[in-house]
Amino acid sequence: MSELLTERSGRIAAARKLTRRAGRDAAGLFLAEGRQAVVEALAQPGGVREVFATEAAATAHRDLLAATTVPVRLVTEKAAAGLSETVTPQGLVAVCELRDVPAADLVAAPPRLSVALAELADPGNAGTVLRTADACGAGAVVFGAGSADPYGGKAVRSSAGSLFHVDVVRGAPLEELLPALRTSGVTVLAADGGGEASLDQLGAQLAGPVLWLFGNEARGVPAELAALADARVRIPMRGRAESLNLAAAAAICLYATQLAQG
């Protein structure tokens, strides 16, 4: 452990820049706050540069910090608050390397299940979809241009550590990626409340490899991207709800695919 760092320390000032997307992209780094995120980050060999901890957090998480060879630096409560995007900072933050993989890798070796997000706006939804994709065995999540940054604080928290379990592709031009994936044998399914295909009738189309395409929370999948899919798929609903929110729809589609793939 090092001497106590304050909000004026150079390391803290540099880390604070990572709370903004421009700073993350420039440095190739992001912040993961809280025990669950830090545990998952440290489980990735070489993926963490350093960990900041308040004295209280260092005491509370003594077991975790004693087991790592990553530098652990003690910081003041005020310094930790400057690295947090929550009302109640947890006082434990890891500085991690971005985990992006090239879109070409996805085309060369498509996972049995993957997800693409088109203009997804809410970072909380971004993290939730990451978590759901991980739970259902997806190998990759693609964040198309204009989508929320999965490395932002809210998205990282919402992913509950799943950000470290799946491949992340950012900024890929979906209008080029989707046809390339279909050529590689991937079935591309666009979630659409008005889709011509019903989820419960897809059958063999879910066997894989499958990529599910989800769109903006309010506008759905852009029409030009939906046209590139093998099918536009609706979720059958017996009740009177007009629609499902994006995170719920993604959970249903991905779980149904998990069951079909066995």
Residue pairs with C-beta under 8 A, 6 or more apart in sequence:
1 58
1 72
1 73
1 74
2 71
2 72
2 73
2 74
3 74
4 55
4 74
4 75
4 76
5 11
5 12
5 52
5 73
5 74
5 75
5 76
5 79
6 12
6 75
6 76
6 78
6 79
7 13
7 16
7 76
7 78
7 79
7 82
9 75
9 79
11 50
11 52
11 73
12 52
12 75
12 79
12 82
12 83
14 27
15 31
15 52
15 83
15 93
15 95
16 82
16 83
17 23
17 26
17 27
18 24
18 27
18 29
18 30
18 31
18 83
18 95
19 31
19 83
19 85
19 153
21 149
21 151
21 152
24 30
24 98
24 149
24 151
25 98
28 97
28 98
29 49
29 95
29 96
29 97
29 98
30 95
30 96
30 98
30 151
30 156
31 83
31 93
31 94
31 95
31 96
31 153
31 156
32 38
32 40
32 41
32 93
32 94
32 96
32 156
32 163
33 83
33 84
33 85
33 86
33 89
33 90
33 92
33 93
33 94
33 153
33 156
33 157
34 90
34 92
34 157
35 61
35 64
35 90
35 92
36 160
36 161
37 94
37 156
37 157
37 160
37 161
37 163
38 51
38 61
38 64
38 92
38 93
38 94
39 64
39 161
40 161
40 162
40 163
40 164
40 165
41 47
41 48
41 94
41 96
41 164
42 48
42 51
42 64
42 68
42 70
42 94
43 164
44 96
44 99
44 164
46 97
47 96
47 97
47 99
47 164
48 68
48 70
48 94
48 95
48 96
48 97
49 70
49 71
49 95
49 96
49 97
50 70
50 71
50 72
50 73
50 94
50 95
51 65
51 68
51 70
51 71
51 72
51 73
51 92
51 93
51 94
51 95
52 72
52 73
52 74
52 75
52 79
52 80
52 83
52 92
52 93
52 94
52 95
53 61
53 65
53 72
53 73
53 74
53 75
53 80
53 91
53 92
53 93
54 74
54 75
54 76
54 77
54 80
54 91
54 92
55 74
56 77
56 91
57 80
57 90
57 91
57 92
58 65
58 72
58 74
61 92
65 72
70 94
77 89
77 91
80 89
80 91
80 93
81 89
83 89
83 93
84 90
84 93
84 153
85 152
85 153
85 154
86 153
86 157
98 151
99 163
99 164
99 167
99 168
100 168
100 169
100 170
101 140
101 167
101 168
101 169
102 169
103 142
103 169
103 172
103 177
105 167
106 114
106 140
106 142
106 167
106 169
106 177
106 181
107 177
107 180
107 181
107 184
108 184
110 181
110 184
110 185
110 186
110 209
110 211
111 138
111 139
111 140
111 167
111 209
112 137
112 139
112 208
112 209
112 210
112 261
113 133
113 136
113 137
113 138
113 139
113 208
113 209
113 210
113 211
113 212
113 254
113 257
113 258
113 261
114 133
114 138
114 139
114 140
114 141
114 142
114 186
114 209
114 210
114 211
114 212
115 129
115 133
115 138
115 140
115 141
115 142
115 211
115 212
115 213
115 214
115 250
115 254
116 141
116 142
116 144
116 172
116 174
116 177
116 178
116 211
116 212
116 213
116 214
117 126
117 129
117 141
117 142
117 143
117 144
117 147
117 213
117 214
117 215
118 144
118 146
118 147
118 174
118 213
118 214
118 215
118 216
118 221
118 222
118 225
119 144
119 146
119 147
119 215
119 216
119 219
119 222
120 126
120 129
120 143
120 144
120 147
120 148
120 214
120 215
120 216
120 217
120 246
121 147
121 148
121 216
121 217
122 148
122 217
123 148
123 149
123 150
123 152
123 153
123 154
123 155
123 158
124 154
124 155
124 158
125 148
125 158
125 217
125 246
125 247
126 143
126 147
126 148
126 149
126 150
126 152
126 155
126 158
126 159
127 150
127 154
127 155
127 156
127 157
127 158
127 159
127 160
127 162
127 163
128 158
128 159
128 247
128 250
129 141
129 214
129 246
129 247
129 250
130 141
130 150
130 155
130 158
130 159
130 162
130 163
130 166
131 158
131 159
131 160
131 162
132 247
132 250
132 251
132 254
133 141
133 162
133 166
133 250
133 254
134 159
134 162
134 165
134 166
135 162
135 254
136 254
136 255
136 257
136 258
137 258
137 261
138 166
138 254
139 166
139 167
140 166
140 167
140 168
140 169
141 150
141 166
141 167
141 168
141 169
142 169
142 170
142 172
142 174
142 177
142 211
143 149
143 150
143 168
143 169
143 170
143 171
143 172
144 171
144 172
144 173
144 174
145 171
145 172
145 173
145 174
148 155
149 155
149 170
150 156
150 159
150 163
150 168
150 170
151 163
155 163
156 163
174 213
174 225
174 228
175 224
175 225
175 228
178 188
178 211
178 213
178 225
178 228
178 229
179 228
181 188
181 211
182 188
182 228
182 230
185 209
186 209
186 210
186 211
187 205
187 206
187 208
187 209
187 210
187 211
187 230
188 210
188 211
188 213
188 228
188 229
188 230
189 197
189 202
189 205
189 210
189 211
189 212
189 213
189 229
189 230
189 231
189 233
189 253
190 213
190 215
190 221
190 225
190 226
190 229
190 231
190 232
190 233
191 212
191 213
191 214
191 215
191 220
191 221
191 233
191 235
191 249
191 250
191 253
192 220
192 221
192 226
192 232
192 233
192 234
193 220
193 234
193 235
193 243
193 244
194 232
194 234
195 231
195 232
195 233
195 234
196 231
196 232
196 234
197 231
197 232
197 233
197 234
198 233
198 234
198 235
198 236
199 233
199 234
199 235
199 236
199 252
199 253
199 256
200 236
200 256
202 231
202 233
202 256
202 260
203 260
205 230
205 231
206 256
206 257
206 260
206 261
207 260
207 261
208 257
208 261
210 257
210 261
212 250
212 253
212 254
212 257
213 221
213 225
213 226
213 229
214 221
214 246
214 249
214 250
214 253
215 221
215 222
215 225
215 226
215 246
216 222
217 245
217 246
221 229
221 232
226 232
233 253
235 244
235 249
235 252
235 253
237 244
244 252
